[in-house]
């Protein structure tokens, strides 16, 4: 009888740990996305004029993407399980230029000297802090 009790205890610990890992991962990813989506006008790095860039965020799990929307990533995170591959991308045609900048002449002959905003890179660089914050809160 003691063996069954011990096994049940180990299984309960395993299940609780998996749930905690999922919660920490999900909350930390949400922090990264929300930080990346933060407009410059509110202290963030994302340039916002019409909102098209913010609303072009698409997300998905395991190679499947949903339609772009500013808050659609919440649905993706709610379905996330340990072992899944979560992906997030801003799909506006100019998103890459807004992130990395562009210097030179484009295919239409327009010349640019546009520095990058690094809204994604700067948010992703905070990953260790976000994980540590949520790991300390999850019990």
N, C-alpha and C positions, 0 to 999 in steps of 0.2 A: 504494500500500500504506500510506503514511504517513497518508493521509486516513482509511482504515478504522480504523487504530489510534487516531487522534485522536478519531474519532466514538465508538469503543468506550470510550475513556477518559472522554469527556463523559457518555455514557450511564451508565457505572458511577458517576460522581460524582453524577449526578442521582438514581439509585436509592438510593445511600447517604444522600444528603441527605433524601430523602423518608422513608426509614426512621428517620432520626434525628429528624425533625420529628414523626413519629407517636409515637416513643418518648417524647419530651419532653412532648408533649401528653397522652398516656395516663398517664404517671407524675404529671404535675401535676394532672390531674383526679382521679386516685386520692388524692393528698394532700388535695385539697379535700374529697372525700367522707369520707375517714377523719378529717379534722379536724372536719367537721360532725357525724359520728357519735360523736365522743368524749364519753362521759358526764361530767356535772358532777363525779361522784365521783372521776374520774381527771384532773381539771383542765380538762375541756372545757366546752362550753356546753349540750349536749343534756341535758334532764331525762330521767332514766330511772327509771321506777317498775316497770312490768311488762315492759318491752322492746318493747311494741307499736309505739311510735313508731319506734324503730330498725329494727324488722323490717318497717315499712311502706314502706321505700325501694324504689321501682320505677325501672327504667332502661330505656332503649331507644335505638335508632338510627333516624334518618330517619323519625320519626313512629310507629314500632312500639314498644310497651312490653311488657316481660316481666312476669311475676307478681312482686309485691312480696316482697323478702327482703333481709335485712341485707347479704348478700354477693353478691347477684345482679349488682351493678354490675361486678364483676370480669369476668363473662362478656361484658357489653356492651363493656367496654374492650378485651377480647381480640379483638373483631371489628371494632374501630374502624379506619377508613382515613381518610387525609387527604381532606377534603371532606365527610365525614359530619357529620350533626347529631346530637350526643349529648344526651340529655335525662335528667334525674334529678328525682324528686319523692317527697316523703314523703306517703303517701296516707292516713294515719290521719285521721279526721274532725277531730281537734283539732290537727293539725300546724301549721296557719296561726296558730292562737292561741298555740301554744308558740313559734313563731318571732317573731311580731310583737307578741304580747300582746293583751289585750282589756280594755277599760274600758267598762262600761255594763251594760245589762240584755239578756239573751239572749231568744230567742223563748219560752222556758219561764218567764220572769219572774225568773230568777236574776241577781243583781247581782255583777259581777266587777270587781276592780281588779288585774289580772294583768299585770305587765310582761313584755315579750318577752325571750326568751333569745337570739335572733339567732344561732343556731347555724349557719344557712346563710349569712347575710350576712357574719358574721365570718370564716367559712372562705373564702368567695369573695373577700373583700377581700385575702386572702393570695396570690391567684393570681400576681401578678408575682414574688413571692419564690419560689414553687414552680417557676415556669417557669425563673427564673434558676438555681435550684439544679440542676435536671435538665439544663439546657442546658450548664452547666459540667461535668457528669459524662459526658455523651454525647460520644463521640469516634468 
